[in-house]
Amino acid sequence: MKKEIVTIHQPDFMPWLGFFKKINQSDTFVVLDHVTNKYKGQSWFRRVMLANHSGRYWLSISIKKPDKYSYLPINEMRINKEVDYTNNLKTIQRVYAKAPYFHTVYPLIEKWFNSNEPLLYKRNMSFIIDVMALLDIDTKIIYSNPLNYKSKSNELLIEILKSQNADVYRCGDGASGYQNDSLYLNNSIEIEYNNFKVEPYTQINTKEFQGGLSIVDALMNIGVEETKKIINKI
């Protein structure tokens, strides 16, 4: 009998390859959009790494300051529209203009920056869904907010997994630093770590290979088909 594999992740900003590999190997992707976070926090839902000839650099998005508190749910975070993001687009265009698949991928980035959608998670998820379609990933998507989960930390993740009838929780490698695996096993949920390491691929804009970048980099440099091979590799 096939085991139900579930992964849980926040709606990251133009995520890296490992994010999509994890989703691709899961039956259900639960978008953790209801949890509270600091609006100025250095989190992956508002920044990601790209690279140029000088090395890695951060592509970051400014969040509108809340009226009262520094913390608010991710699904309530609004993009700071007082910031001019023209330079972000120009930088990406300049760095990747000569990439073999620039004209295939750049419209997805333009779509993100030119959108009128004020909520960060909705823009991020629009990009994620578009990339999933490109890569033929048909994993079911569930959002945590409408389900009114009440727990926190490991207990929250277990509550989510049980609600989705998960047999296996597929999680990122970083989870090993805070995750109590025994709690999941006690609830009859197996743990599978992503264990994803990026094998070097051709990058036209770097002196030496840079890993851990947004999937934008792989799509620009090696295209959809080669990127599919990376995320489909066992």
C-alpha positions as CSV (number, residue, x, y, z in Angstrom):
1,M,0.0,0.0,0.0
2,K,1.4,3.4,-1.0
3,K,2.3,5.7,1.8
4,E,1.0,9.2,1.9
5,I,3.9,11.7,1.9
6,V,3.2,15.2,3.1
7,T,5.6,18.2,3.2
8,I,5.0,21.5,5.0
9,H,6.6,24.8,4.1
10,Q,6.2,28.5,4.3
11,P,5.4,30.3,1.0
12,D,9.0,31.3,0.2
13,F,10.1,34.0,-2.3
14,M,11.3,32.5,-5.6
15,P,12.6,29.4,-3.7
16,W,15.7,27.3,-4.3
17,L,15.9,23.9,-6.1
18,G,15.6,21.9,-3.0
19,F,12.2,23.4,-2.2
20,F,10.8,22.1,-5.5
21,K,12.5,18.7,-5.1
22,K,10.8,18.3,-1.7
23,I,7.4,19.2,-3.1
24,N,7.9,16.9,-6.2
25,Q,8.5,13.9,-3.9
26,S,5.4,14.6,-1.8
27,D,1.7,13.9,-2.4
28,T,0.6,17.0,-0.6
29,F,2.2,20.3,0.0
30,V,0.8,22.2,3.0
31,V,1.5,25.9,2.7
32,L,2.2,27.2,6.2
33,D,0.7,30.6,5.8
34,H,-1.0,31.2,9.1
35,V,2.1,31.3,11.4
36,T,3.3,34.5,12.9
37,N,6.6,36.0,12.0
38,K,8.6,39.3,12.3
39,Y,7.9,41.6,9.4
40,K,11.6,42.6,9.3
41,G,12.8,39.0,9.9
42,Q,15.5,37.7,7.6
43,S,13.2,34.9,6.3
44,W,13.1,33.1,3.0
45,F,9.6,34.2,2.3
46,R,10.9,37.7,1.7
47,R,14.4,37.2,0.4
48,V,16.5,34.7,-1.7
49,M,20.0,34.4,-3.1
50,L,21.1,34.9,-6.6
51,A,24.7,35.2,-8.0
52,N,26.7,37.3,-10.4
53,H,30.4,37.6,-11.3
54,S,31.1,39.0,-7.8
55,G,29.5,36.1,-6.0
56,R,26.2,35.7,-4.2
57,Y,23.8,38.5,-3.4
58,W,20.4,38.8,-1.7
59,L,17.3,39.7,-3.6
60,S,15.0,41.1,-0.9
61,I,11.5,42.4,-0.6
62,S,10.4,45.0,1.9
63,I,7.3,44.3,4.0
64,K,4.9,47.1,5.0
65,K,5.2,48.0,8.7
66,P,2.2,46.8,10.7
67,D,0.1,49.3,12.5
68,K,0.7,47.9,16.0
69,Y,3.1,45.0,16.3
70,S,6.3,43.8,14.7
71,Y,4.9,40.3,14.4
72,L,2.0,39.2,12.2
73,P,0.7,36.2,10.3
74,I,2.5,35.5,7.0
75,N,-0.8,35.6,5.1
76,E,-1.4,39.2,6.3
77,M,2.0,40.6,5.3
78,R,1.8,43.2,2.7
79,I,4.5,44.3,0.2
80,N,5.8,47.8,0.9
81,K,4.7,49.5,-2.3
82,E,6.6,52.7,-1.4
83,V,9.8,50.8,-2.4
84,D,10.7,51.0,-6.1
85,Y,11.7,47.5,-7.2
86,T,12.7,48.7,-10.7
87,N,16.4,48.1,-9.8
88,N,15.7,44.5,-8.8
89,L,14.3,43.8,-12.2
90,K,17.1,45.6,-13.9
91,T,19.7,43.7,-11.9
92,I,18.2,40.3,-12.8
93,Q,17.9,41.4,-16.4
94,R,21.6,42.5,-16.5
95,V,22.9,39.4,-14.7
96,Y,20.9,36.8,-16.8
97,A,20.4,38.6,-20.1
98,K,22.9,36.2,-21.9
99,A,21.6,33.1,-20.1
100,P,20.4,30.5,-22.7
101,Y,16.8,30.4,-21.3
102,F,16.4,34.0,-20.2
103,H,13.4,34.7,-22.4
104,T,11.6,31.6,-21.0
105,V,12.0,32.5,-17.4
106,Y,12.2,36.3,-17.2
107,P,8.4,36.7,-17.7
108,L,7.8,34.8,-14.5
109,I,9.9,37.3,-12.6
110,E,8.3,40.2,-14.3
111,K,4.9,38.8,-13.4
112,W,5.9,38.8,-9.7
113,F,7.2,42.4,-9.7
114,N,4.5,43.8,-11.9
115,S,1.6,42.3,-10.0
116,N,-0.8,44.5,-8.2
117,E,-1.4,41.8,-5.5
118,P,-0.5,43.4,-2.2
119,L,-0.1,40.2,-0.1
120,L,3.3,38.7,-0.2
121,Y,2.3,35.1,0.2
122,K,-0.1,35.3,-2.8
123,R,2.5,36.6,-5.1
124,N,5.0,34.0,-3.9
125,M,2.5,31.2,-4.3
126,S,1.6,32.4,-7.8
127,F,5.3,32.1,-8.7
128,I,5.6,28.7,-7.0
129,I,2.5,27.4,-8.8
130,D,3.8,28.7,-12.2
131,V,7.2,26.9,-11.7
132,M,5.4,23.7,-10.6
133,A,3.5,23.8,-13.8
134,L,6.7,24.3,-15.8
135,L,8.3,21.3,-14.1
136,D,5.2,19.1,-14.3
137,I,4.8,18.9,-10.5
138,D,1.2,18.0,-9.8
139,T,1.4,17.8,-6.0
140,K,-1.8,18.8,-4.2
141,I,-1.6,22.2,-2.4
142,I,-3.3,22.9,0.9
143,Y,-3.2,26.2,2.8
144,S,-3.0,26.0,6.6
145,N,-4.9,29.1,7.5
146,P,-8.4,28.0,6.6
147,L,-8.0,24.8,8.7
148,N,-7.7,26.7,12.0
149,Y,-4.8,24.8,13.5
150,K,-4.1,25.8,17.1
151,S,-0.9,24.0,18.1
152,K,2.7,25.4,17.8
153,S,6.1,24.1,16.9
154,N,6.4,20.3,16.5
155,E,2.9,19.8,17.8
156,L,1.5,22.1,15.0
157,L,3.3,20.1,12.3
158,I,2.0,16.8,13.8
159,E,-1.5,18.2,13.9
160,I,-1.2,19.2,10.2
161,L,0.2,15.9,9.2
162,K,-2.5,13.9,11.0
163,S,-5.2,16.0,9.4
164,Q,-3.8,15.1,6.0
165,N,-3.5,11.4,6.9
166,A,0.2,11.5,6.4
167,D,2.3,8.3,6.8
168,V,5.5,10.2,6.0
169,Y,6.7,13.7,6.7
170,R,9.2,14.9,4.1
171,C,11.1,17.8,5.7
172,G,14.1,19.9,4.9
173,D,17.6,19.2,6.2
174,G,17.5,22.3,8.4
175,A,14.7,20.8,10.4
176,S,17.2,18.5,12.2
177,G,18.3,21.4,14.3
178,Y,15.0,21.9,16.1
179,Q,12.8,18.9,15.2
180,N,12.0,16.2,17.8
181,D,11.8,13.1,15.5
182,S,10.6,10.9,18.3
183,L,7.3,12.9,18.6
184,Y,6.5,12.1,15.0
185,L,7.3,8.4,15.3
186,N,5.1,8.2,18.4
187,N,2.3,9.5,16.2
188,S,3.0,6.8,13.6
189,I,4.5,9.3,11.2
190,E,7.8,8.5,9.5
191,I,10.5,11.2,8.9
192,E,12.2,11.6,5.6
193,Y,14.8,14.3,5.2
194,N,15.2,15.9,1.9
195,N,19.0,15.4,1.9
196,F,19.3,17.5,-1.3
197,K,22.8,18.6,-2.5
198,V,23.0,20.6,-5.7
199,E,25.4,19.1,-8.2
200,P,27.2,21.8,-10.2
201,Y,25.5,22.9,-13.4
202,T,26.7,25.5,-15.9
203,Q,26.3,29.1,-14.7
204,I,27.1,31.8,-17.3
205,N,27.4,34.6,-14.7
206,T,29.7,33.2,-12.0
207,K,33.5,32.6,-11.7
208,E,32.8,29.3,-9.8
209,F,29.7,27.4,-9.1
210,Q,27.3,28.9,-6.6
211,G,24.8,26.6,-4.9
212,G,21.7,27.3,-2.8
213,L,20.3,29.9,-5.2
214,S,16.8,30.6,-6.3
215,I,15.4,28.1,-8.9
216,V,15.5,31.1,-11.2
217,D,19.2,30.5,-11.6
218,A,18.9,26.9,-12.7
219,L,16.0,27.7,-15.0
220,M,17.9,30.5,-16.7
221,N,21.1,28.6,-17.1
222,I,20.0,25.0,-18.0
223,G,16.3,25.3,-18.8
224,V,13.2,23.4,-17.8
225,E,14.2,19.9,-19.0
226,E,17.5,19.8,-17.2
227,T,16.0,21.3,-14.1
228,K,13.4,18.5,-14.2
229,K,16.2,16.0,-14.2
230,I,17.7,17.5,-11.0
231,I,14.4,17.5,-9.0
232,N,13.4,14.0,-10.3
233,K,16.7,12.4,-9.4
234,I,16.3,10.0,-6.4
